[in-house]
């Protein structure tokens, strides 16, 4: 447990957090559910094997202390550092996203993470005009005091970072913070170390995989007060970032494009759906400056002392397990729906869901939704 949520984790606590988040079937939401239930990472680690067995899976072998220490040493060798959720240097808005990463590795100027931020994303196969607009937009927003976030992909993302190098820019990576991807951005990667920052929630040495990019996108939107989309196809990853921004309560902006250009479809569709049309830096600033102070205030970090309910009786959990499983399917449902339909208490339902997830049989989704995993 964090006796003082506003102090950095000790080295021993950091290792325990790293062991827990790197253990099989433990994602960010599960990580925090375990801390709420057991009070600290060490106790949660000890509980993992039995919880997974009760959920119908094989007993989990938690990540070893030696493996966590090796990861810390690898980060140190690359010049990176770990920042924990709730630490003073953790990005303020990301601190309160439902599935915020418990730990992020940072390479470069970590102080940039605490600045007010705007995200700009867009097409990899961007037009010349789109690239130019992205660089100018980034430079303009940076000059007005905003830190600019993007994903270091080719195309729009790369131009965004280049435009904001003088004022502060952060790249969120879909692999380890020590992995350059794409290789063509090797020079930009080095510039970001020297003048900006690179961050990732993924273990160092890990190459990007398709499943990592949506996870990266929710960090991009979670860092920022709003997301600007510049050129995006109908199935662009930028639209995933925009959707996640909406789920996180962020503003969504889009630059209009020519109707005949496939790269305009996504942005124009966002505008039709209510996104703010953007033609200049002022369009973004007008919206951000008009937001109420309460919307932009970051709540104080949660103290898990007040979120450690008594564990439900195991017999009640065993009796509830088939009832809860019957209410689940491949289509996601909210936890509240399960509680209402099954007429069970929150602690009992939460325990069953936790067991199923650690067994690899349950997947969590944004909005407190869950679904069964097809075997």
C-alpha positions in Angstrom: 0.0 0.0 0.0 1.2 3.5 -0.6 1.2 5.2 2.8 1.6 8.5 1.1 0.2 8.6 -2.5 2.1 11.8 -3.2 5.6 10.4 -2.7 7.4 8.3 -5.3 7.4 4.5 -4.8 10.4 3.1 -3.0 12.7 0.8 -5.0 11.2 -2.3 -3.3 7.6 -1.1 -4.1 8.7 -0.4 -7.7 9.9 -3.9 -8.1 6.7 -5.3 -6.7 4.6 -3.1 -9.0 6.7 -4.2 -12.0 6.4 -7.9 -11.0 2.6 -7.5 -10.8 2.0 -5.7 -14.0 4.3 -8.1 -16.0 2.5 -11.2 -14.6 0.3 -13.2 -17.0 -3.2 -11.8 -17.6 -2.6 -8.8 -15.4 -3.6 -5.6 -17.3 -3.9 -2.1 -16.0 -7.5 -2.4 -14.8 -6.8 -5.8 -13.2 -3.7 -4.3 -11.6 -5.7 -1.6 -9.8 -8.5 -4.0 -8.8 -5.9 -6.2 -7.2 -4.3 -3.2 -5.3 -7.8 -2.2 -4.2 -8.5 -5.7 -2.9 -5.2 -6.6 -1.3 -3.8 -3.2 -0.4 -0.3 -3.6 -1.9 1.4 -5.3 -4.9 3.2 -7.9 -2.7 0.0 -9.3 -1.3 -1.6 -9.3 -4.8 1.3 -11.2 -6.2 0.9 -13.9 -3.5 -2.8 -14.2 -4.3 -2.4 -14.6 -8.1 -2.0 -18.4 -8.4 -5.0 -19.3 -6.3 -7.2 -16.7 -8.0 -6.4 -18.0 -11.4 -7.1 -21.6 -10.4 -10.5 -20.6 -9.0 -11.3 -18.9 -12.3 -10.8 -22.2 -14.1 -7.2 -21.6 -15.4 -3.8 -22.8 -14.6 -2.1 -21.4 -11.6 -0.2 -18.2 -12.6 3.5 -18.1 -11.9 4.1 -14.4 -11.1 7.0 -12.6 -12.7 10.1 -13.2 -10.6 11.9 -10.5 -8.7 15.0 -11.3 -10.7 13.2 -10.6 -14.0 11.9 -7.3 -12.6 15.4 -6.3 -11.5 16.8 -7.1 -14.9 14.2 -4.9 -16.5 15.1 -2.0 -14.2 18.8 -2.6 -15.0 18.0 -2.6 -18.8 16.1 0.7 -18.5 19.0 2.2 -16.5 21.5 1.2 -19.2 19.4 2.9 -21.9 19.2 6.1 -19.8 15.4 5.6 -19.2 13.5 5.8 -15.9 10.3 4.3 -14.6 7.5 6.6 -13.3 4.6 5.0 -11.3 1.0 6.0 -11.4 0.4 8.5 -8.6 4.0 9.7 -8.5 4.5 13.5 -8.8 6.1 13.2 -12.2 3.3 11.0 -13.7 1.2 12.8 -16.4 -1.6 14.5 -14.5 -4.5 13.7 -16.8 -3.3 10.2 -17.6 -3.3 9.7 -13.8 -7.1 9.4 -13.8 -7.8 7.4 -16.9 -9.6 4.1 -16.1 -6.9 1.9 -17.6 -3.9 4.1 -17.0 -0.6 2.3 -17.2 0.7 1.6 -13.7 4.2 2.2 -14.8 5.7 4.1 -17.8 9.3 4.2 -18.9 10.6 7.6 -20.0 13.6 8.4 -22.1 14.5 12.1 -22.5 13.1 15.1 -20.6 10.6 13.6 -18.2 9.5 17.0 -16.9 7.5 17.5 -20.2 5.0 14.9 -19.0 3.5 17.3 -16.5 2.8 20.1 -19.0 -0.6 20.9 -20.4 -0.8 18.7 -23.5 -2.5 18.4 -26.9 -2.3 15.4 -29.1 -2.1 15.5 -32.9 -2.4 12.3 -35.0 -3.0 11.4 -38.6 -2.2 9.3 -41.7 1.0 7.5 -42.3 0.6 8.1 -46.1 0.0 11.8 -45.6 -0.2 14.3 -48.4 2.4 17.1 -48.7 -0.2 19.6 -47.7 -1.2 17.5 -44.7 2.4 17.2 -43.5 2.9 20.9 -43.8 -0.3 21.7 -41.9 0.6 19.2 -39.2 4.1 20.8 -38.7 2.7 24.3 -38.6 -0.2 23.3 -36.3 2.2 21.6 -33.9 4.6 24.5 -33.9 1.8 27.0 -33.3 0.2 25.1 -30.4 3.7 24.6 -28.9 4.4 28.3 -29.1 1.2 28.9 -27.2 2.4 26.8 -24.2 1.1 23.3 -25.0 3.2 20.2 -25.0 2.4 18.2 -28.2 1.9 14.5 -28.1 1.9 12.0 -31.0 3.0 8.4 -31.8 6.2 8.8 -33.8 4.7 7.0 -36.8 5.7 8.0 -40.3 3.7 10.8 -42.0 1.6 13.1 -39.8 3.0 11.9 -36.5 6.6 12.6 -37.5 5.8 16.1 -38.8 4.0 16.8 -35.5 7.1 16.0 -33.5 9.4 17.9 -35.7 7.2 21.0 -35.5 7.3 21.0 -31.7 10.9 20.1 -31.0 11.7 23.6 -29.9 8.7 23.8 -27.5 8.3 20.3 -26.1 6.9 17.1 -27.6 6.4 13.6 -26.4 6.2 10.4 -28.5 4.2 7.4 -27.1 5.7 4.2 -28.5 4.0 0.8 -29.2 7.1 -1.1 -28.3 9.8 -0.8 -25.7 11.2 2.7 -25.1 14.5 1.5 -26.5 13.1 0.2 -29.8 13.2 2.6 -32.8 10.1 2.1 -35.0 9.8 2.7 -37.8 13.5 2.6 -38.6 13.2 5.5 -40.9 12.6 7.7 -37.8 15.9 6.9 -36.3 17.1 10.5 -36.5 13.8 11.7 -35.0 14.1 9.2 -32.2 17.5 10.7 -31.3 16.1 14.2 -31.5 13.3 13.3 -29.1 15.8 11.9 -26.6 17.8 15.1 -26.8 15.0 17.7 -27.0 11.7 15.9 -26.1 10.7 12.6 -24.5 9.7 9.1 -25.5 7.5 7.0 -23.3 6.1 3.4 -23.2 4.3 1.1 -20.9 5.8 -1.9 -22.6 8.9 -3.8 -21.4 12.2 -2.6 -23.0 13.4 -4.8 -25.8 9.8 -5.5 -27.0 9.2 -4.9 -30.7 5.8 -3.3 -31.6 3.0 -5.7 -32.5 -0.4 -5.0 -33.9 -2.1 -5.4 -30.5 0.1 -2.8 -28.9 -1.1 0.1 -31.1 -4.6 0.5 -29.6 -2.9 0.4 -26.1 -0.5 3.1 -27.2 -3.4 5.2 -28.7 -5.3 5.4 -25.4 -2.1 6.8 -23.7 -1.8 9.4 -26.5 -5.3 10.6 -25.8 -5.0 10.1 -22.1 -2.1 12.5 -21.8 -3.9 15.3 -23.6 -6.8 17.7 -23.2 -7.8 17.1 -26.7 -6.9 15.2 -29.9 -6.5 16.8 -33.3 -6.9 14.4 -36.3 -5.2 15.4 -39.6 -5.9 13.1 -42.5 -7.3 9.8 -41.6 -8.8 7.0 -43.7 -12.0 5.2 -42.9 -10.2 2.6 -40.9 -7.4 4.7 -39.6 -5.8 4.1 -36.2 -6.3 7.8 -35.6 -10.0 7.2 -35.4 -9.3 4.7 -32.6 -7.4 7.5 -30.8 -10.4 9.9 -31.3 -12.8 7.3 -30.0 -10.7 6.7 -26.9 -10.4 10.5 -26.4 -14.2 10.7 -26.3 -14.4 7.8 -23.8 -11.8 9.6 -21.6 -13.8 12.9 -21.7 -11.3 14.7 -24.0 -12.1 17.1 -26.8 -11.9 15.9 -30.4 -10.8 18.1 -33.3 -10.6 17.3 -37.0 -9.1 19.0 -40.0 -11.5 18.9 -43.0 -10.3 17.5 -46.3 -11.3 17.1 -50.0 -14.3 14.8 -50.4 -12.5 12.7 -53.1 -9.4 12.0 -51.0 -9.6 8.7 -49.1 -7.4 10.3 -46.4 -10.2 12.8 -45.7 -12.9 10.3 -45.0 -12.1 9.8 -41.3 -11.7 13.5 -40.4 -14.8 14.5 -42.3 -16.8 11.8 -40.6 -15.6 13.0 -37.2 -16.8 16.5 -38.0 -20.2 15.2 -39.1 -20.3 13.4 -35.7 -19.7 16.6 -33.7 -15.9 17.0 -33.7 -14.6 20.6 -33.8 -13.6 21.6 -37.3 -10.0 22.9 -37.3 -8.5 25.3 -39.8 -6.1 27.1 -37.5 -4.4 27.0 -34.1 -7.0 29.5 -32.8 -9.8 26.9 -33.4 -8.2 24.5 -31.0 -7.3 27.2 -28.4 -10.8 28.7 -28.4 -12.2 25.3 -27.3 -9.5 24.5 -24.8 -9.7 28.0 -23.2 -13.5 27.7 -23.0 -13.4 24.5 -21.0 -14.5 25.0 -17.4 -11.7 24.8 -14.8 -13.4 21.9 -13.1 -13.2 19.8 -16.2 -9.4 20.3 -16.4 -8.6 19.9 -12.7 -6.8 16.7 -11.9 -8.2 14.9 -8.8 -5.8 13.9 -6.1 -4.2 10.5 -6.5 -6.3 7.7 -5.0 -5.1 6.3 -1.6 -5.7 2.6 -1.7 -6.2 2.6 2.1 -9.8 3.7 1.5 -10.3 1.1 -1.2 -9.6 -2.1 0.6 -13.0 -3.7 1.2 -13.3 -6.9 3.2 -12.9 -10.0 1.0 -16.2 -11.7 0.4 -16.9 -15.1 1.8 -15.3 -17.7 -0.5 -18.4 -19.9 -0.4 -20.5 -17.0 -1.6 -18.0 -16.5 -4.5 -18.1 -20.2 -5.4 -21.9 -20.1 -5.5 -22.0 -17.0 -7.6 -19.4 -18.1 -10.1 -21.7 -20.2 -12.4 -24.4 -17.4 -12.2 -21.9 -14.7 -13.3 -20.4 -16.9 -16.0 -23.9 -17.6 -17.5 -24.4 -13.8 -17.8 -21.3 -13.3 -19.8 -20.8 -13.7 -23.6 -18.5 -12.7 -26.4 -20.4 -9.4 -26.6 -19.2 -7.0 -23.8 -21.6 -6.0 -21.0 -21.1 -3.6 -18.1 -20.3 -4.8 -14.7 -23.4 -2.9 -13.4 -25.6 -5.0 -15.7 -24.1 -8.2 -14.3 -24.8 -7.1 -10.8 -28.4 -6.1 -11.5 -29.2 -9.2 -13.5 -27.5 -11.6 -11.1 -28.7 -9.8 -7.9 -25.3 -10.2 -6.4 -23.1 -7.8 -4.4 -20.3 -5.8 -6.0 -17.5 -7.5 -4.0 -18.7 -11.0 -5.0 -19.1 -10.1 -8.7 -15.8 -8.3 -8.7 -14.0 -11.3 -7.2 -15.5 -13.7 -9.8 -14.5 -11.4 -12.7 -11.0 -11.0 -11.3 -10.6 -14.8 -11.0 -11.9 -15.3 -14.6 -9.6 -12.6 -16.0 -6.5 -14.1 -14.3 -7.5 -17.5 -15.7 -7.4 -15.9 -19.1 -11.1 -16.3 -19.7 -12.3 -12.7 -19.4 -11.4 -9.5 -21.3 -11.9 -6.0 -19.9 -13.0 -3.1 -22.1 -13.3 0.7 -21.6 -16.4 1.8 -19.8 -16.2 -0.9 -17.2 -17.3 -3.5 -19.7 -16.3 -7.2 -19.8 -16.6 -10.1 -22.2 -15.7 -13.8 -22.3 -12.6 -14.8 -24.3 -13.3 -17.4 -27.0 -11.2 -20.5 -26.3 
